[in-house]
Amino acid sequence: MKNFTVQYHFRKSFSLPCIQALTLTILLLGTPQAGFSATAEQIDSEVELAMNILTSTIPAAKKMAPDAKGILIFPSIIKGGLIIGGQYGEGALQVPGKTTKYYKTVSASYGLQIGAQTFGYALFFMDEKSLGYLQQSKGWEIGVGPSVVLVDEGLAKSMSSTTVQDGIYAFFFSQKGLMAGLGIQGSKISQYTPAK
């Protein structure tokens, strides 16, 4: 009977929403990016390195880069999940090749998920209208507004300057970890000012 009471009080004290909130807090605060924002200089350095990795490992990205009106690069996204999940990263918008603004991306999800991973991604804005939408929005949720084409390995191989249309193309790179899926659908991208 004593055992049952202890278990009952434990379950009552730590409800599922409480555990979920605690997990998300640990995931996001446990990452360097969320707890201590990078400086503008650090982000610029990471973006330059990420762009070199992206264009040297994905030929389609290298071909598209000169024609892009702007490229938003998130060098390192931290993603983790235990029933609920979250991801966070900081990056910069380059127009063309020069940083003009800084952005952060945040998302949370719920469902059967467990694990952690890091990855980077870049959004290639191939027309002024799509780029203008990002620059004028006070917070863009991917999946609302301009459509984003996720470039997988198969699509990347078949892409050429004649097959690329206007719009936004997302390239993933530097994936590490064992969490299934790199989804960015529902990610909120917003402009911010990093420390000097």
C-alpha angles and dihedrals in degrees: 000000000000090000092053092052092052092049091046093052091047092052092045093049095048107044121180094259089050092051091046093051090047092049093050091048092051091046095050100036091043091066122084092227095057098040098040117022116220121246121250089253092053092048092049091051093048092046092053091050092046092051090052091050092047097049094043095050102036113048092192091059090050091052094047098044097080091052097045116109088211140350122212109202127193104186097190127020116182112210125182138162145182106168087318121044140197140185134197138180144154128222149149139250114231119200104200102337094316125096111247103164141006125233140185128207125209133173140165129198139183129213144070103334137130134171141051137254144164126221141153131229138186130203115212111205105205098183137039094241094060092044091049090053091057094045095048099041119095090214126353121210111204107238093039117082121001115026120246123215111214107217111216126181094271095049092045090058093052097044122110136161089268096051096048112098131191116283136064127314123196121209123188124206144164096032115183126171141044105271116121117238132018097219119169095178107128094018112144114224118194136169119247141164115246124209116275 
